[in-house]
Amino acid sequence: MPIDSLRGTLVLRAWEETDAEALARAIGESLDHLRPFLPWIAHEPMTLDARLALIASWATDRATGGDEVCGAFLDGAIVGGSGLHHRLGPGGLEIGYWVHKDYLRRGIATTASRRLTDAAFARPDIDRVEIHHDAANIASAGVPKALGYTLIGAEPRPIQAPAETGVHCIWRITRAEWTPAGP
């Protein structure tokens, strides 16, 4: 689906403590959709105190130059989450994303990933951005492909979620290859 297929305004912002209950609902409503490919879903459902502690740890990471985990909101409703992760070493960031089951195929992950790629390359020390997914997660493969990332390879990885094959696809785009979205 084209990137501009969203109806409404997609906002990416840091999770806040006031999001905790709505985030729990959004994840809970999407458990069956998320469980096949997302290892972190094994920790769900979590208690409110645990979720508040997780949100606080994300805020600390962001404030200290670590990962930037954010929520995706469409006209105020939680429609997923995304983030920039420091898993690649110097000069690189990895984008991760998930989408609520009721908002699939609307361009949410693609739009979020485009914005996060723009944000990553706004940093002078970043020269590459990657998106990784299991080979069986065909929907996730559509995001980097739509944004012009290049599939640079696949490598074995331990299976961490029920539908994973253990083949990890790696998509990359460099600063020189990226065309910013513009205003």
C-alpha positions, 0 to 999 in steps of 0.5 A: 500500500502506498505510504500516503494511504494513511487516513489521519495523522500518524504521530511517533513519540516517546512512550509516556507513563500515561500510555501504559494501560492503553499500550497493554490493551493494544498489545493484548488485542494483537497478541496472536498477530505479534506472537509468531515473529516478536520474541518480546511478546513472550513477556506479555501480558505484564503487570502495570508496574512492570510496564511502567518500569519498562517505559521508564527504562526506555526514557532513560535509554533515550535520555542517555543516547541509547535506543529510542523506543516510541509509540505510533499513534493515529489520531490519538489511538495506539496503532503500533510501536517503533524505534531506533536501536543501537544494535549495529555498532558505530555509524548504524541504527536498526529500525524495529516496528510492530503494528496493532492487528486492526491497523495492518496494511495501512502503511503504518510501519512504512510511514514510521520507518521512513520518518525514523530513517530521516531521523537517523540520517539527521545525525551526522554520525549515522551512515547506515540504517538497517531493518532486520526480520525473519525470512518467513515474515513476508509483511515485514519485508515489504517495509524496507523494500518500499523504502528503497532499502537493499537486501544485503543478505541473510544469516542464521540466527537462533529461533526466538519466536514460534514462526521464525525459520532461523534465517535472518534477512538484513536490509540496509540503506546508506546516507548516500542512497537515502532520499529524505521525505521532505517537509 
